[in-house]
């Protein structure tokens, strides 16, 4: 009996998850920028509406949303640099898993530095 070929099917390893997360964070950042441009444009249409929208951004929920935004931007940026290294460095494809984990450690260090300060800013202290 012949063994079935698995082909190049992803099985949930670092490469697939970094690819998925890169796309998800990219789309999320795009929509944030779209909303940011639209709410900033309100200042020319109606300063009162602009002030009302900005007031909603000063809630604790939005403070937590800023943590998600910074996490997405930092991940997308560091993973983008990792992709560039994999694409342009001769040893990149062979070392892509190591580069992924290095990128995740750098991302984690950035988040460890940012999250406590943001929580203090959001909830006072």
N, CA, C and O atoms as a DFTB+ gen file, in Angstrom:
500 C
 N C O
     1  1       0.837      -1.172       0.000
     2  2       0.000       0.000       0.000
     3  2       0.889       1.245       0.000
     4  3       1.823       1.332       0.797
     5  1       0.610       2.219      -0.891
     6  2       1.414       3.428      -1.026
     7  2       1.019       4.453       0.032
     8  3      -0.152       4.611       0.377
     9  1       2.017       5.124       0.520
    10  2       1.786       6.167       1.522
    11  2       1.308       7.442       0.810
    12  3       1.864       7.825      -0.219
    13  1       0.290       8.089       1.353
    14  2      -0.250       9.302       0.749
    15  2       0.726      10.459       0.948
    16  3       1.338      10.599       2.006
    17  1       0.856      11.272      -0.073
    18  2       1.740      12.429      -0.012
    19  2       1.058      13.558       0.749
    20  3      -0.130      13.822       0.561
    21  1       1.814      14.211       1.598
    22  2       1.260      15.356       2.332
    23  2       1.496      16.660       1.592
    24  3       0.952      17.691       1.989
    25  1       2.287      16.647       0.535
    26  2       2.533      17.855      -0.237
    27  2       3.164      18.948       0.587
    28  3       4.034      18.690       1.419
    29  1       2.727      20.161       0.356
    30  2       3.282      21.306       1.084
    31  2       2.242      21.898       2.036
    32  3       2.287      23.088       2.351
    33  1       1.320      21.074       2.486
    34  2       0.252      21.536       3.364
    35  2       0.821      22.051       4.685
    36  3       1.601      21.371       5.351
    37  1       0.412      23.270       5.048
    38  2       0.826      23.813       6.339
    39  2       0.164      23.027       7.451
    40  3      -0.969      22.568       7.306
    41  1       0.852      22.873       8.536
    42  2       0.303      22.149       9.672
    43  2       0.372      22.998      10.946
    44  3       0.501      22.461      12.046
    45  1       0.286      24.311      10.794
    46  2       0.219      25.171      11.959
    47  2       1.540      25.542      12.578
    48  3       1.577      25.894      13.757
    49  1       2.613      25.479      11.845
    50  2       3.915      25.834      12.395
    51  2       4.121      27.352      12.348
    52  3       3.245      28.094      11.904
    53  1       5.284      27.796      12.810
    54  2       5.577      29.228      12.932
    55  2       5.343      29.985      11.628
    56  3       4.794      31.086      11.638
    57  1       5.753      29.406      10.524
    58  2       5.613      30.092       9.239
    59  2       4.176      30.424       8.904
    60  3       3.884      31.534       8.458
    61  1       3.267      29.473       9.111
    62  2       1.871      29.715       8.801
    63  2       1.266      30.751       9.750
    64  3       0.570      31.668       9.315
    65  1       1.537      30.597      11.052
    66  2       0.920      31.516      12.009
    67  2       1.475      32.931      11.880
    68  3       0.743      33.901      12.080
    69  1       2.755      33.059      11.549
    70  2       3.292      34.410      11.348
    71  2       2.677      35.039      10.106
    72  3       2.433      36.245      10.079
    73  1       2.422      34.229       9.072
    74  2       1.783      34.714       7.843
    75  2       0.369      35.198       8.143
    76  3      -0.021      36.287       7.720
    77  1      -0.403      34.385       8.878
    78  2      -1.778      34.747       9.222
    79  2      -1.793      36.012      10.079
    80  3      -2.552      36.939       9.797
    81  1      -0.968      36.056      11.114
    82  2      -0.944      37.217      12.011
    83  2      -0.498      38.480      11.279
    84  3      -0.980      39.572      11.578
    85  1       0.419      38.337      10.324
    86  2       0.876      39.497       9.556
    87  2      -0.277      40.084       8.751
    88  3      -0.439      41.302       8.692
    89  1      -1.076      39.221       8.131
    90  2      -2.227      39.702       7.353
    91  2      -3.284      40.312       8.247
    92  3      -3.822      41.375       7.935
    93  1      -3.592      39.652       9.359
    94  2      -4.625      40.153      10.271
    95  2      -4.219      41.506      10.853
    96  3      -5.029      42.432      10.891
    97  1      -2.973      41.625      11.306
    98  2      -2.536      42.911      11.863
    99  2      -2.504      43.985      10.788
   100  3      -2.823      45.142      11.063
   101  1      -2.128      43.625       9.575
   102  2      -2.116      44.605       8.480
   103  2      -3.505      45.146       8.184
   104  3      -3.676      46.352       8.011
   105  1      -4.496      44.267       8.125
   106  2      -5.871      44.698       7.877
   107  2      -6.380      45.543       9.043
   108  3      -7.032      46.565       8.832
   109  1      -6.084      45.119      10.265
   110  2      -6.505      45.898      11.429
   111  2      -5.904      47.289      11.454
   112  3      -6.595      48.263      11.755
   113  1      -4.618      47.389      11.140
   114  2      -3.950      48.694      11.099
   115  2      -4.544      49.564       9.995
   116  3      -4.724      50.767      10.180
   117  1      -4.850      48.956       8.844
   118  2      -5.476      49.704       7.748
   119  2      -6.794      50.318       8.191
   120  3      -7.041      51.499       7.947
   121  1      -7.650      49.523       8.846
   122  2      -8.943      50.052       9.287
   123  2      -8.782      51.103      10.382
   124  3      -9.544      52.069      10.419
   125  1      -7.807      50.936      11.271
   126  2      -7.545      51.977      12.262
   127  2      -7.178      53.285      11.564
   128  3      -7.696      54.345      11.914
   129  1      -6.286      53.209      10.581
   130  2      -5.870      54.425       9.871
   131  2      -7.039      55.073       9.143
   132  3      -7.143      56.299       9.105
   133  1      -7.920      54.263       8.564
   134  2      -9.098      54.797       7.887
   135  2      -9.979      55.562       8.868
   136  3     -10.403      56.681       8.582
   137  1     -10.254      54.961      10.020
   138  2     -11.076      55.625      11.038
   139  2     -10.372      56.874      11.553
   140  3     -11.014      57.899      11.783
   141  1      -9.069      56.797      11.733
   142  2      -8.302      57.948      12.224
   143  2      -8.393      59.128      11.258
   144  3      -8.578      60.268      11.685
   145  1      -8.265      58.861       9.974
   146  2      -8.370      59.936       8.978
   147  2      -9.778      60.530       8.994
   148  3      -9.943      61.748       8.929
   149  1     -10.788      59.669       9.080
   150  2     -12.166      60.159       9.080
   151  2     -12.486      60.970      10.327
   152  3     -13.114      62.024      10.228
   153  1     -12.064      60.497      11.507
   154  2     -12.386      61.269      12.713
   155  2     -11.595      62.570      12.773
   156  3     -12.082      63.564      13.313
   157  1     -10.393      62.576      12.231
   158  2      -9.627      63.828      12.192
   159  2     -10.252      64.815      11.212
   160  3     -10.208      66.025      11.436
   161  1     -10.830      64.307      10.134
   162  2     -11.487      65.180       9.157
   163  2     -12.730      65.848       9.742
   164  3     -13.169      66.880       9.235
   165  1     -13.302      65.275      10.803
   166  2     -14.478      65.869      11.441
   167  2     -14.217      67.283      11.950
   168  3     -15.143      68.091      12.024
   169  1     -12.992      67.587      12.294
   170  2     -12.680      68.902      12.857
   171  2     -13.034      70.016      11.865
   172  3     -13.382      71.123      12.276
   173  1     -12.949      69.731      10.582
   174  2     -13.299      70.744       9.570
   175  2     -14.797      70.818       9.344
   176  3     -15.324      71.867       8.971
   177  1     -15.487      69.701       9.569
   178  2     -16.930      69.653       9.338
   179  2     -17.690      70.204      10.538
   180  3     -18.548      71.078      10.408
   181  1     -17.350      69.666      11.717
   182  2     -18.041      70.075      12.932
   183  2     -17.115      69.879      14.127
   184  3     -16.894      68.750      14.567
   185  1     -16.573      70.978      14.651
   186  2     -15.699      70.852      15.830
   187  2     -16.394      70.182      17.016
   188  3     -15.746      69.491      17.802
   189  1     -17.698      70.378      17.150
   190  2     -18.429      69.740      18.255
   191  2     -18.450      68.218      18.083
   192  3     -18.244      67.473      19.042
   193  1     -18.700      67.767      16.856
   194  2     -18.697      66.323      16.581
   195  2     -17.299      65.751      16.808
   196  3     -17.148      64.659      17.356
   197  1     -16.290      66.492      16.385
   198  2     -14.909      66.053      16.598
   199  2     -14.623      65.896      18.082
   200  3     -14.064      64.884      18.507
   201  1     -15.004      66.892      18.870
   202  2     -14.783      66.832      20.322
   203  2     -15.537      65.660      20.955
   204  3     -15.031      65.024      21.880
   205  1     -16.737      65.375      20.464
   206  2     -17.506      64.246      20.989
   207  2     -16.807      62.926      20.688
   208  3     -16.734      62.051      21.550
   209  1     -16.298      62.782      19.481
   210  2     -15.600      61.552      19.105
   211  2     -14.322      61.405      19.924
   212  3     -14.033      60.325      20.439
   213  1     -13.569      62.473      20.043
   214  2     -12.327      62.427      20.817
   215  2     -12.636      62.102      22.283
   216  3     -11.857      61.413      22.941
   217  1     -13.754      62.590      22.788
   218  2     -14.160      62.268      24.159
   219  2     -14.379      60.777      24.364
   220  3     -14.078      60.249      25.435
   221  1     -14.898      60.096      23.354
   222  2     -15.105      58.647      23.486
   223  2     -13.778      57.904      23.507
   224  3     -13.700      56.789      24.022
   225  1     -12.748      58.506      22.960
   226  2     -11.430      57.856      22.940
   227  2     -10.744      57.900      24.308
   228  3      -9.736      57.226      24.518
   229  1     -11.274      58.673      25.218
   230  2     -10.651      58.806      26.536
   231  2     -11.238      57.836      27.558
   232  3     -11.075      58.026      28.763
   233  1     -11.919      56.800      27.080
   234  2     -12.511      55.803      27.975
   235  2     -11.509      54.676      28.243
   236  3     -10.588      54.468      27.453
   237  1     -11.681      53.950      29.345
   238  2     -10.787      52.818      29.623
   239  2     -10.805      51.752      28.520
   240  3      -9.776      51.139      28.234
   241  1     -11.956      51.533      27.911
   242  2     -12.036      50.543      26.834
   243  2     -11.124      50.929      25.669
   244  3     -10.453      50.074      25.091
   245  1     -11.105      52.191      25.336
   246  2     -10.233      52.645      24.246
   247  2      -8.770      52.617      24.678
   248  3      -7.885      52.399      23.850
   249  1      -8.509      52.834      25.963
   250  2      -7.138      52.701      26.472
   251  2      -6.622      51.281      26.292
   252  3      -5.462      51.071      25.937
   253  1      -7.497      50.305      26.542
   254  2      -7.122      48.906      26.294
   255  2      -6.989      48.643      24.794
   256  3      -6.140      47.863      24.364
   257  1      -7.838      49.304      24.004
   258  2      -7.735      49.185      22.546
   259  2      -6.408      49.702      22.026
   260  3      -5.884      49.192      21.036
   261  1      -5.865      50.708      22.685
   262  2      -4.555      51.222      22.284
   263  2      -3.464      50.189      22.516
   264  3      -2.490      50.137      21.765
   265  1      -3.614      49.371      23.543
   266  2      -2.650      48.287      23.771
   267  2      -2.702      47.307      22.604
   268  3      -1.666      46.874      22.099
   269  1      -3.915      46.962      22.180
   270  2      -4.077      46.055      21.037
   271  2      -3.475      46.686      19.780
   272  3      -2.813      46.006      18.996
   273  1      -3.706      47.978      19.591
   274  2      -3.166      48.670      18.417
   275  2      -1.641      48.658      18.416
   276  3      -1.025      48.351      17.395
   277  1      -1.029      48.989      19.545
   278  2       0.437      48.991      19.621
   279  2       0.983      47.578      19.426
   280  3       2.009      47.393      18.772
   281  1       0.303      46.585      19.989
   282  2       0.735      45.197      19.802
   283  2       0.695      44.823      18.323
   284  3       1.616      44.184      17.814
   285  1      -0.367      45.220      17.640
   286  2      -0.501      44.908      16.210
   287  2       0.563      45.618      15.384
   288  3       1.175      45.009      14.506
   289  1       0.787      46.891      15.657
   290  2       1.782      47.656      14.894
   291  2       3.183      47.096      15.124
   292  3       3.950      46.923      14.177
   293  1       3.515      46.812      16.395
   294  2       4.847      46.282      16.692
   295  2       5.047      44.912      16.052
   296  3       6.101      44.646      15.475
   297  1       4.038      44.035      16.149
   298  2       4.153      42.711      15.533
   299  2       4.332      42.847      14.022
   300  3       5.221      42.230      13.435
   301  1       3.483      43.658      13.404
   302  2       3.523      43.816      11.943
   303  2       4.874      44.366      11.493
   304  3       5.427      43.920      10.488
   305  1       5.397      45.328      12.234
   306  2       6.693      45.920      11.871
   307  2       7.835      44.916      12.026
   308  3       8.643      44.747      11.113
   309  1       7.902      44.254      13.175
   310  2       9.002      43.304      13.402
   311  2       8.903      42.097      12.484
   312  3       9.920      41.606      11.995
   313  1       7.685      41.611      12.245
   314  2       7.536      40.485      11.334
   315  2       7.870      40.901       9.906
   316  3       8.415      40.102       9.144
   317  1       7.555      42.124       9.538
   318  2       7.937      42.623       8.220
   319  2       9.443      42.654       8.043
   320  3       9.957      42.299       6.983
   321  1      10.150      43.079       9.081
   322  2      11.619      43.051       9.025
   323  2      12.133      41.618       8.918
   324  3      13.098      41.350       8.203
   325  1      11.481      40.697       9.635
   326  2      11.859      39.283       9.549
   327  2      11.657      38.751       8.131
   328  3      12.502      38.021       7.614
   329  1      10.555      39.112       7.511
   330  2      10.283      38.676       6.138
   331  2      11.348      39.215       5.181
   332  3      11.808      38.501       4.290
   333  1      11.735      40.473       5.372
   334  2      12.788      41.063       4.534
   335  2      14.094      40.292       4.706
   336  3      14.777      39.995       3.726
   337  1      14.442      39.969       5.953
   338  2      15.677      39.212       6.204
   339  2      15.601      37.833       5.552
   340  3      16.564      37.388       4.927
   341  1      14.470      37.160       5.694
   342  2      14.313      35.830       5.082
   343  2      14.435      35.931       3.562
   344  3      15.050      35.071       2.932
   345  1      13.856      36.975       2.972
   346  2      13.879      37.122       1.518
   347  2      15.248      37.511       0.969
   348  3      15.625      37.063      -0.114
   349  1      15.997      38.335       1.697
   350  2      17.225      38.888       1.131
   351  2      18.518      38.322       1.705
   352  3      19.592      38.603       1.173
   353  1      18.449      37.542       2.764
   354  2      19.646      36.936       3.334
   355  2      19.730      35.500       2.845
   356  3      18.746      34.761       2.882
   357  1      20.894      35.119       2.393
   358  2      21.097      33.772       1.850
   359  2      20.661      32.689       2.850
   360  3      20.059      31.691       2.455
   361  1      20.960      32.883       4.127
   362  2      20.603      31.898       5.147
   363  2      19.219      32.109       5.737
   364  3      18.832      31.402       6.667
   365  1      18.466      33.072       5.209
   366  2      17.149      33.399       5.753
   367  2      16.167      32.239       5.789
   368  3      15.608      31.943       6.846
   369  1      15.942      31.570       4.652
   370  2      14.967      30.463       4.680
   371  2      15.351      29.349       5.657
   372  3      14.484      28.769       6.311
   373  1      16.632      29.056       5.751
   374  2      17.089      27.994       6.653
   375  2      16.880      28.390       8.117
   376  3      16.641      27.528       8.963
   377  1      16.967      29.677       8.416
   378  2      16.884      30.168       9.790
   379  2      15.571      30.882      10.107
   380  3      15.487      31.603      11.101
   381  1      14.548      30.689       9.276
   382  2      13.320      31.460       9.465
   383  2      12.641      31.181      10.806
   384  3      12.044      32.090      11.382
   385  1      12.716      29.961      11.313
   386  2      12.106      29.666      12.626
   387  2      12.842      30.393      13.745
   388  3      12.213      30.941      14.650
   389  1      14.171      30.400      13.685
   390  2      14.955      31.128      14.693
   391  2      14.629      32.616      14.624
   392  3      14.449      33.271      15.650
   393  1      14.555      33.142      13.400
   394  2      14.230      34.559      13.224
   395  2      12.837      34.875      13.761
   396  3      12.620      35.944      14.332
   397  1      11.898      33.956      13.584
   398  2      10.554      34.162      14.117
   399  2      10.597      34.300      15.638
   400  3       9.998      35.220      16.196
   401  1      11.300      33.393      16.306
   402  2      11.331      33.433      17.768
   403  2      12.121      34.629      18.284
   404  3      11.787      35.177      19.334
   405  1      13.167      35.046      17.563
   406  2      13.883      36.277      17.931
   407  2      12.939      37.467      17.826
   408  3      12.900      38.319      18.713
   409  1      12.176      37.518      16.736
   410  2      11.214      38.598      16.534
   411  2      10.169      38.602      17.641
   412  3       9.789      39.667      18.126
   413  1       9.701      37.426      18.047
   414  2       8.696      37.354      19.108
   415  2       9.255      37.819      20.451
   416  3       8.539      38.447      21.231
   417  1      10.515      37.522      20.730
   418  2      11.140      37.983      21.975
   419  2      11.253      39.509      21.969
   420  3      10.953      40.157      22.972
   421  1      11.682      40.080      20.849
   422  2      11.784      41.545      20.750
   423  2      10.400      42.166      20.916
   424  3      10.247      43.163      21.622
   425  1       9.389      41.578      20.266
   426  2       8.016      42.071      20.394
   427  2       7.563      42.023      21.857
   428  3       6.967      42.975      22.360
   429  1       7.849      40.919      22.528
   430  2       7.457      40.760      23.925
   431  2       8.142      41.797      24.822
   432  3       7.513      42.342      25.729
   433  1       9.413      42.068      24.573
   434  2      10.138      43.082      25.353
   435  2       9.489      44.452      25.177
   436  3       9.306      45.187      26.148
   437  1       9.144      44.792      23.939
   438  2       8.476      46.072      23.660
   439  2       7.137      46.134      24.404
   440  3       6.806      47.152      25.011
   441  1       6.381      45.049      24.353
   442  2       5.073      45.043      24.997
   443  2       5.192      45.087      26.516
   444  3       4.375      45.728      27.178
   445  1       6.189      44.419      27.075
   446  2       6.404      44.469      28.533
   447  2       6.728      45.896      28.966
   448  3       6.335      46.318      30.053
   449  1       7.438      46.637      28.129
   450  2       7.731      48.028      28.441
   451  2       6.534      48.949      28.263
   452  3       6.401      49.939      28.981
   453  1       5.657      48.629      27.307
   454  2       4.541      49.527      26.985
   455  2       3.304      49.294      27.851
   456  3       2.703      50.252      28.336
   457  1       2.924      48.055      28.047
   458  2       1.634      47.751      28.680
   459  2       1.498      48.354      30.087
   460  3       0.476      48.983      30.360
   461  1       2.464      48.197      30.982
   462  2       2.268      48.798      32.317
   463  2       2.079      50.319      32.269
   464  3       1.237      50.869      32.980
   465  1       2.858      50.981      31.437
   466  2       2.716      52.444      31.336
   467  2       1.347      52.824      30.792
   468  3       0.738      53.791      31.250
   469  1       0.864      52.065      29.818
   470  2      -0.448      52.353      29.245
   471  2      -1.549      52.085      30.265
   472  3      -2.510      52.848      30.358
   473  1      -1.414      51.009      31.028
   474  2      -2.433      50.717      32.045
   475  2      -2.463      51.804      33.118
   476  3      -3.536      52.197      33.575
   477  1      -1.298      52.283      33.517
   478  2      -1.236      53.379      34.493
   479  2      -1.896      54.630      33.910
   480  3      -2.666      55.309      34.589
   481  1      -1.591      54.922      32.667
   482  2      -2.171      56.087      31.998
   483  2      -3.691      55.936      31.871
   484  3      -4.429      56.902      32.065
   485  1      -4.152      54.739      31.547
   486  2      -5.581      54.500      31.323
   487  2      -6.379      54.529      32.608
   488  3      -7.448      55.139      32.666
   489  1      -5.873      53.880      33.635
   490  2      -6.639      53.725      34.870
   491  2      -6.165      54.630      36.004
   492  3      -6.659      54.532      37.128
   493  1      -5.207      55.511      35.709
   494  2      -4.692      56.423      36.716
   495  2      -3.786      55.721      37.700
   496  3      -3.796      54.495      37.816
   497  1      -3.024      56.493      38.390
   498  2      -2.154      55.831      39.362
   499  2      -0.892      56.578      39.649
   500  3      -0.075      56.126      40.451
